[in-house]
Amino acid sequence: MTLVQLGPPTLRRKSRQVLVGDVPVGGNAPVSVQSMTTTVTSDVDSTLQQIAELTAAGCQIIRVAVPSQDDADALPAIAKKSPIPVVADIHFQPKYVFAAIDAGCAAVRVNPGNIRQFDDKVREISLAASSAGVPIRIGVNAGSLDKRLLQKYGKATPDALVESALWECSLFEEHGFRDIKISVKHHDPLVMIEAYRKLAARCDYPLHLGVTEAGPRFQGTIKSSVAFGVLLAEGIGDTIRVSLSAPPVEEVKVGAQILESLGLRPRQLEIVSCPSCGRAQVDVYKLAEEVTAAFDGFPVPLRVAVMGCVVNGPGEAREADLGVSSGNGKGQIFVRGQVVRTVPESKIVETLLEEALNRDWSTNV
């Protein structure tokens, strides 16, 4: 049985490093968060607007789909104006790989399972990417696995995903190109976890983690959190993308929270709230949502406790930067472990925000 060390991994898998624009991926670089636009890429203004929103949410690398010539033609403007590195997502047509490199994209993702005549173009792609300093992501996906491997393995097994990725890597390596990162995505977290474990043991390329087609917001969040948590706790993974059937900003929020929870990214706002029970003397669900909304975008990392009874409430509130322990229509407001005020229930949210805004959180005062 493999024992998983919980908490921030003391040892990260040793991988080579690639630069996606100004974002290092692999080596000792922090694990980065990615997403993908949902706009039509040829609509430059809409795409840039969504990229701006994702950047504000904490996205560090953005991928855009390039299924048509119109999309390829839009890449120069997007790559130039985007505040974060742009990765071109290429399927079926190798010619768009060259268009993306010429457009100034920071990286290109290719899918070996569906790029027509891809293997015959590797030499040309290697030369173009090497000259431009553009890394290639070999993105293997269970839903578009090469037919030869499906025939060999019967389905998209971990071994099939790994073989596909390493085969394409070997083609690039023949031409001296190693500026590569890899993903081997599957919708089943258990298959995905095993594929990345096998891949991590057989190469030193940086790994892009993802559970593909993870599902709607709730289900996809759970599946991605489980899979990423296991792998990252084992030191495997250099960049992540949470795939949700939801607005891409939600993907970024989930990804950032996963990294924060594992101690792999500095903590921002954290709401510590009780699940409620028969002891609760306040609507904890409503209060927690109101506090979360009130502190959205707060510029300083804070742990805020929202507690609904006197059993665990005072203790949790005392351990947080800021907190409230509620009961009997009132709330005791804690700041750095000390009760500073007692206010009516209706004043809890505004009082917490007032205390937060009136203090210098960079000191212990």
KABEL-V471302 format. One line per field, one symbol per residue. phi: phi as a letter, one per 30 degrees, with the letter a starting at -180 (. if undefined). Layout:
phi->???
This chain:
phi->.dccddieddbcedbdcbcciccdbjicdedcccabdcddeddedddddddddddddjdcbbcbdbdbdddddddeddddcddbeccdccbicedddddddddjddabcbcddbddheedcddddedddddcicdccdcdbedbdeddddddciaddeddddddddddeddddecicbdbbbbbcbdcedddeddddddddcacddccdacdhdjdedddddddddddddddddickbabbdcbdaedededddeddddddcicbedcdbccbddiadddcbddeddddddeddceiedcdbcccbccacdceddddddddbabcclhibbdccbhicdcabbdedcddddedddddcbcddbcc
